[in-house]
Amino acid sequence: MALNTKDILARFDAQVRRDIIAEPGIRIERTIHAVRVMGLWNCVLYSQLDDSSVDREIAAQIERFRALGAQFEWKVYDHDQPDDLADRLAQAGFEPEEKETFMLFDLGDELPSIEPPPGISVRQVSDADGIADVKIVGERAFGIDFSAMTEEFLARLPLGTVTFYVAYDGTEPVGAARLETPPDCEFAGLYGGGTVPAYRRRGIYHCLVGVRAREALRRGYRFLNIDAADQSLPILERLGFVPITTVQAWVWRPD
């Protein structure tokens, strides 16, 4: 897949980061220079800054969340301006999380296989019991409390902007993933893909990518996007994903 990186990033910024819409559990606030998500997830998702505006905008965002006593993250893509945005966030007291690789898959290419490993079935889930299984997998795979996200997920199901899949060994949930499908957009996002430790390296992750790719294609999307951790990067490259840039969350916590 040959991509014009500058063009594709401009389209992603406009469609996914700048023009994000509110969903249950979050609201969107915009300043002259930035777009922030508020609620269950606090994040500066997009910014358009230069040397004359960056420090003032960082200070304004900190004061917004300091007044709430809430932590937030600032998503920094490698092409975000100014070039030293990450350094300025560090100077303002933000702490970095692990850097990830922003990758794309062209849905016009050959899609990854959806064949699950022997003894495993993969199902789309769309009710409270299914979301409870997503929560179980998330906590076992990542060690994170998914309780708050469970409420958000249940509220979003009727809107059709998120789809969940669970891999089962019999009735035991052993893998899960979600597909984000924002309206009026070329990009469908892969998030939350995880497998409980005892079931890793069997092809469950591969299968979950494949079923989500087919659903995104069915809905008319052009690309899949994912922020890939280092352990997922080689798997995704084998499946045909292309590294585009890097992305890193910088987290500010109130004193």
N, C-alpha and C positions, 0 to 999 in steps of 0.2 A: 504494500500500500504506500503510495507516494502522497504525502501531505505537505501543503504549504503551512509550515508551523505558525508563522506570524498570522496568517489568515484564520487558521483554525482556532487559535487562542483568542483572537478578537471575537470570533463568533461565540465561543464558549463563554467568554467574559460577559458578553451582552445578553445571551440567552439564559444562562444558568446562574451567574453570579450577580449581575446588575439588576436583572429583571425578575428575580425570585419573587414568588407570590406567597402571601400568608396562608398558613395551614392551621388546623386545630393545634393549639398549644404554643404557637409562635406568632409574633407579629413582626412586621418589617418597618424599620425606621430609616429615613434617608436624610443625610446632610448634604451640603454642597459637594463634598469630596468623598463620601463613603456610604455604603449600605450595610446596615447591621440587622441581625436577627436577634429577637428578644423573646424570652420565655423559657421553655424547657431547654433550649439551646441558645446560649448567648455568644454571638460571634460577629466580628466585623468580617463580612464575607467578600467585600469588594471595596477597593479604594482607588482613587485617581488623584495622585499627589505629586508634588514637586518639591524642590528644596525650600521654596518660600511658604509652603502650606503644611508640610509633613509634621513638624514638631507641634504646631498648634492643633492639628487634627488628632494626633496621638493624645495630647493632654485633654482635649475635649471628650474623647471616647473614655478615657480613664475616669474623668469626673462624672460622666453619665452613669457608669457602673459603680463607682465608689458611693454615689448617693443611694444606690440600691443595696449596697453591701454585697454585691454579687461578683463572682469571677467571670471572665469572658476570654475568648480566644480571638486571635487575629490570624486569618489565613493568608499566608504570604506565598504566592507563586513566584517562580524565579524571574518572570518577566515583569513583575509589578515594579512600579517606580515610586520613589527614586531607587537607584541601585543599592543604596545602603539602608533600605527600609528595615531589614532585620536587625542591623546594628543599632538603629535608633530605637527600636522596640526594646532591645536588650538594655540599652542605657536608661530606658524609662521604667525598667523593672519587670518586663515580661520574661518568662522562662520558656525555652524551646522544648517542643516535643520532637519525637523522631521524624526526621525528614523522610518523605515518601516520594514515589515517582508517579506523576500524572501520566496515564497511558490511555490510548484510544484503540478501539477496534472498529474497522469499517464493516458494517453489516452487509455490504455487498460482496464481501469475501466469503470463503468457505467457513461455515459455522462450526464451532467446537462440538464434539460428540455429546449426546445426552444419555449415553448408555451408562447406567449406574453399575457399580461393582456388584458381584454376586451377593444375594441376600439383602440388598439395600433397595428400597423404593423411594422415589422422590415425588412429593405431592405439593401442589399449590394449596395454601391454607387461607381461609377467609372468614374465620370466626374466632370467638374468644378462646376456644380450646386450642386451635392452631397457633394463635399468637402466644398462648401460654407455653407451647412447645418451642417457639422461637426464643422466648425468654430463657427457658431451660438451657438450650444450646448456647446462647450468648453468655450466660453466666459460667457454664462449664468450659467453654472454649476460651473466653477472654478474662474471666474472673471479675466481671463488672456487673453491678446491680442494674438490671434492665427494667425495674418497676416503673419508673417515670416514663420511659419510652413505651412501655406496654400501653399505657393510657393514650398516649399520642397515636400509636399505631391503630388502636381500635377506633379512635375518632376519625382517622384518615381513610379507613377501609372503604366507606361508602363513596368517597370522592374519586376513587380509581386512579390516584396519582402514585400509589405504592402497591407493590405486589410481593407476597411472601412465599417462599418455598422451604419445605422441611424435608430432610432425608431421614428415613426411619429404618432401623433394624427391628423388624417386627412392629411393635408398637412403641419402641424406644426412640425418641428423637436424638439423632447423632450428628446432624449437620443442618445448617439453616443459612438463608441469604435473602436479601430483598432487592427489588428492582424499583428505582425511582424513575417515574415517567412524567416529568413536568409538561404542562400543556404548551402548545405553540413553540416547540423546541426540536432541534435535531438530535439532541443528546439524551440518552437514557443512562442513568447512573447505577453502577453496581456497588452495593454497600452491605456491610454486616456479614460477609461470607465467612463462616467459621465452621470448624469440625471439632468435636470433642476429642481430646488427645488420643484415646485408645483407637480411634477410627481414622487417624490421619494416614496419608500416603497410600490410600486405596483407590483414589479417583473420585471421591465424593465432591471435592471442591471443583474439579474439572466438570463434572456433570452439572453442578449448580450454575456454573458459568454458561454451559450450553443451553439449559432450559431458559435462562433469562435472556440469552441472545435471541432465541427464537420468539419469545414473547415480545421483545423490543422490535424485532423485524415485523412481526404481525401487526404491531400498532403503528408502523410507518416511520420509525426512527432511523436515522442514518448512521449514528455512531453509538457505541458503548464507551463510557468513560469510567475510570476507576483510579483512586489514589492507592497505589500499591505499596505495601510494606516490603522490606527486603526479601522476606521468605516467600512472598507470592510472586515477586518479579520474574524469576526464571520460568515458573509455571505459565504465567500469562504470556510471556514472550513465545513460548512453545505453541501456545494456542493462537498466536497471530496478533497479539496486542503490540502496539508500537509506543515506546517511551517518547513523550513529547517535552516534558519539562519536570521540574521538581516542585513540591509543595510542602510547606511546613506550618504547623500551628504554633503560635506563640501565645502563651497563657499569662494573663494578669490576674493576680489574686489580691483581694483586699487585705490590708494589714490585720 
